[in-house]
Structure formats: structure tokens, C-alpha cells
Amino acid sequence: MAKIKVQGSDITVLALADRDYISLTDMAGAKDGDSRAADIIKNWMRNRYTIEFLGTWEMIHNPGFKVVEFDHFRKQAGLPSFV
């Protein structure tokens, strides 16, 4: 694992199969501190636009993606009861 410095914060970069992945947890922790990183990511993952983006990405890149099962999550995203 390597680290890059972004606006003064260290962000972990992991290389797998010739692709680089950055740590969302490190990015969220850089904004409001490590104690709030999980809450920031949790709220981001509940957002309807995030869910729709992830569904689109999966449809393009994952041949085994189950669109029918995903549709349940997509319809619930953004509602106060969606966790």
C-alpha cells in the first residue's frame, strides 16, 4: 500500500491487478477527523444518487450483477427508513 498526500492529508492507495484504489475512509477522515469517517460514508451510501451511480457502475462492469434484486435498494434509497 502506498500513500499520497492530498491537501495535507495522507490517503491510502492500493494497487490490485493493474488498477489503483483510493481509501474512502481516509478521504472522509481527512474532512472531519477519523471519528466521523464512518458516519460520513454511511450517509453517503444512503444517498439516492450514490446508489444509482453504484448500480450503473455494476451494470457496466459486473456481468453477474442482479438488477432485479438491486432495484429494491434503488427504490428505497433516500427514504428516512433506508439504512
C-alpha positions in Angstrom: 0.0 0.0 0.0 1.2 3.4 -0.9 0.1 6.8 0.5 -0.4 10.0 -1.4 -0.8 13.4 0.2 -3.9 15.4 -0.8 -4.4 18.9 0.6 -2.2 17.9 3.6 -3.8 14.6 4.3 -2.4 11.1 3.7 -4.6 8.9 1.6 -4.0 5.2 1.1 -3.7 3.9 -2.4 -4.0 0.1 -3.0 -2.8 -1.4 -6.3 -4.6 -4.6 -7.4 -4.5 -6.2 -10.9 -3.0 -3.1 -12.5 -5.7 -0.8 -11.0 -5.4 1.7 -8.2 -8.0 2.1 -5.5 -8.1 5.0 -3.1 -9.4 4.8 0.5 -12.8 6.5 1.0 -12.3 6.1 4.7 -9.0 8.1 4.6 -10.7 10.8 2.5 -13.7 11.1 4.8 -11.4 11.1 7.8 -9.4 14.0 6.3 -12.5 16.1 6.1 -13.9 15.8 9.6 -11.5 13.6 11.5 -11.3 9.8 11.9 -14.1 9.6 14.5 -16.7 10.8 12.0 -15.4 9.0 8.9 -17.8 6.1 9.3 -20.8 8.4 9.6 -19.8 10.3 6.6 -19.5 7.2 4.5 -22.7 5.8 5.9 -24.7 8.9 5.0 -23.1 9.0 1.5 -24.1 5.3 0.9 -27.7 6.1 1.8 -27.9 8.9 -0.8 -30.2 8.0 -3.8 -27.7 9.4 -6.3 -24.9 7.3 -4.9 -27.0 4.2 -5.1 -28.0 4.9 -8.7 -24.3 5.6 -9.6 -23.2 2.3 -8.0 -26.0 0.4 -9.8 -24.9 1.9 -13.1 -21.3 1.1 -12.5 -22.2 -2.5 -11.6 -24.3 -3.0 -14.7 -21.4 -1.8 -16.9 -18.6 -3.7 -15.0 -20.2 -6.7 -13.4 -21.7 -9.4 -15.7 -23.2 -11.2 -12.6 -24.9 -8.1 -11.3 -28.5 -8.9 -10.2 -30.5 -5.9 -11.5 -33.9 -7.1 -10.1 -32.5 -7.5 -6.6 -30.8 -4.1 -6.8 -34.0 -2.4 -7.8 -35.3 -2.9 -4.3 -32.4 -0.9 -2.9 -32.7 1.7 -5.5 -36.4 2.4 -4.8 -35.7 2.6 -1.0 -32.6 4.9 -1.3 -33.1 8.4 0.0 -36.1 7.5 2.3 -35.6 8.2 6.0 -36.1 4.5 6.8 -33.3 3.3 4.3 -30.2 2.0 6.1 
